[in-house]
Each structure stands twice: as structure tokens, then as C-alpha cells.
Amino acid sequence: MFGWGLIGASTIAAEHMIGAIRAQQGHEVVAVASSSAARAKEYAAAHGIARAYDSVASLLADPGVRAVYISTTNELHRDQVLAAAAAGKHVLCEKPLALTLDDARQMVDACAAAGVVMATNHHLRNAATHRRIRQAVQDGAIGKPLFARVFHAVYLPPHLQGWRIDRPAAGGGVTLDITVHDADTLRFILGAEPVEAVALSQSASLAQQGLEDGVMAVLRFDNGVLAQLHDAFTTPFAGTGIEVHGDKGSIVGRNVMTQRPVGEVYLRDAAGERQLEVEHENLYVRGVARFCAAMRGDGVPAATADDGVRSLATALAVLEACRTGSTVRID
Ligand code: NDP
């Protein structure tokens, strides 16, 4: 049996990741660490987890833990990844990897030096819809890609309206929460790197303490594509999607910027519009499966540690563009 430890008694672990780990044959969640002993115990009992720790150090000292899934608030990821690497544990870390690029790079380097696998939990790469869109774009179905539009404006559910809307120090705000996913998705689908960002943000109703709850950005990619992003915590009925428009056709994903295996993909060109077939599967189960394969030496994770650094670079550039009102280069 391959043992996992959860660093963070979080909602995402409870709602998606514990199940995704348990869906892998021979894998089990054996421990959880929380900053509160009572919450660790309660969480372990609620989810059938054998051992509850009140510190990351105790969990990392557990020889039955061979990999960790880190889903604490964002400002904690760096030190927890560094500690996990030093303890020789493989690391699946939530996005955004960190709050600065230097921190994110330090995490990647530490895992590489320790010889452990590190991955970023960008789940959308595992969506059958996104993979179908990517394949169509890369097969030339729309000709030369020119523009992309990402619709990722949602309503932040009440049970998640904590640190995301009122704790800047924890890496709150819609840009580090959602734009970071858009950046990864566009890189994945286009096979290109963003090089410039312009953006404006909004604090309409939910966000406090100077955080933003809505953002619109435009990115330029190194293949010339311009991508427009609309991300929000405040719009219950906007619907999600992604579109890529080329000189020979357009591909449209509807209801695809989501955690659930749902949504449709359409191709429009001179022959008309038709729906492309997709075989939906659980995004998180697939992501963990790729991570497990990488730990066995078989391939790389769906979203690598380096992918996490690159998506963070774009999100930080969007934040800076909002702050300064200028065009920001993305290195
Ligand atoms: P939560 O707010 O649920 O959990 C974050 C931390 O908050 C936990 O580690 C826990 O601290 C503390 N906490 C949780 N519940 C309580 C409570 N009832 N009382 C007091 N403290 C509590 O965050 P999320 O699960 O929404 O997000 C965690 C991370 O996962 C973030 O980095 C986020 O960006 C990422 N995420 C990624 C998603 C994806 O699809 N890839 C989706 C959602 C989130 P402690 O561990 O000390 O108990």
C-alpha cells in the first residue's frame, strides 16, 4: 500500500482529492495534518483517515507517508513543499504554487534536488473537453489559431468565501485563484507561452482588504495569439467556456471551466457546426493517476511543477498590470 499524507484539512481535499487518491489501486490516505489538533482529529474521523497530526513536521516524520498533497492556503505552500522535499516525500501541490516566482522556483529546485516528483494540481488539463480542444487545435482543425477567449466568471460559493475574499496575505483574490488556471489551460491548449499581459480588475461586492473579485485581462502568446480572460467570484449566471478562433475555423467549449466532468465541445468551419465527441472522466482521478505514474517513473505529471511556475508568472503579471495600468512582460 502506498501511503499519502494530506497537508491541510481543506475543502478541496474533502470534496475531490481524497476520493481521487483512493481511486488509485493500492493507494490510501493514511494521515492528515492541520494547524489545529482538534480539526485534524475531526477531519480524520470524518474521512476515515488513520492518523491525525497537529503539525506538518509530525506528518512528514511518519514513515507510512510517501507522498503529500498540499492544499493549505497559498502563503503556506512554499515552506510545506520545502519541508516535504527535505523529508524525501513526493509532492502534489495546489495552485498557485506560491505568492512569488522566486518562492515557486525555490520549491521546484528543492524537489528536483531531493529527487522527488513535484506536480501542480491544475485539474483542467485532465478534462476530456480540454484535451479534445487541444487535439483539434494542434491537428489544425481551425487553421492558424489567432484568438482565444476564456469565460471563467462564477459565483464563489458561501462555504469558500473565507480567505479568498479577505486575506491578501494568504494569496486571496480571483487572479491567484482562477486566472492562474486560465493561464495553464491556455498554455496547454495552444502549446504556446504567454509573453505580455494587460488587465483591469474590480472589487464589486465580495472582496475586501484591497483584493479583487473580478478581472478582465488580455494576454499575448509567443505564437501571436491574443487571449481574453474574464474571471470573477461575483456572477452566478455568466456560464463558463473557452473558445479558440483560427483563420479556418473556431472551436467552442461550453460549460468546461469547471471541476466536474461535464461540458460540450463544438467545431465551426466552412462545413458548418458539429459537436465533437468527448468521453468524460473525473478530472482529479486522472490527475492523480498521472502523478502516481510519474512516481513510478512512467512519464510526467499532467501539470508539472514547472507548469505551476509558469501559470503563477502569468497570474502575477496580470496582478501587476492591474496595479500599474501598464503592459507587463511575462518572462
Ligand atoms: P479551505 O479554506 O477549505 O482550506 C484551507 C485551509 O483552511 C485548511 O488547510 C485549513 O487549515 C483551514 N480551514 C479549512 N476549514 C476550516 C474551518 N472550518 N475552520 C478553520 N480553518 C479551516 O481551502 P480550499 O480547499 O478551498 O483551498 C485550498 C487550496 O487548494 C488553495 O491553495 C486553493 O487555491 C486550492 N484549490 C484548488 C482547486 C483545484 O481545483 N485545483 C480547487 C479549490 C482549491 P488547517 O489545515 O490548518 O486545518
Boltz pocket constraint, residues with backbone or C-beta under 6 A from the ligand:
constraints:
  - pocket:
      binder: B
      contacts: [[A, 7], [A, 8], [A, 9], [A, 10], [A, 11], [A, 12], [A, 13], [A, 33], [A, 34], [A, 35], [A, 36], [A, 39], [A, 40], [A, 70], [A, 71], [A, 72], [A, 73], [A, 74], [A, 94], [A, 95], [A, 96], [A, 121], [A, 122], [A, 123], [A, 159], [A, 160], [A, 162], [A, 176], [A, 177], [A, 259]]
      max_distance: 6.0
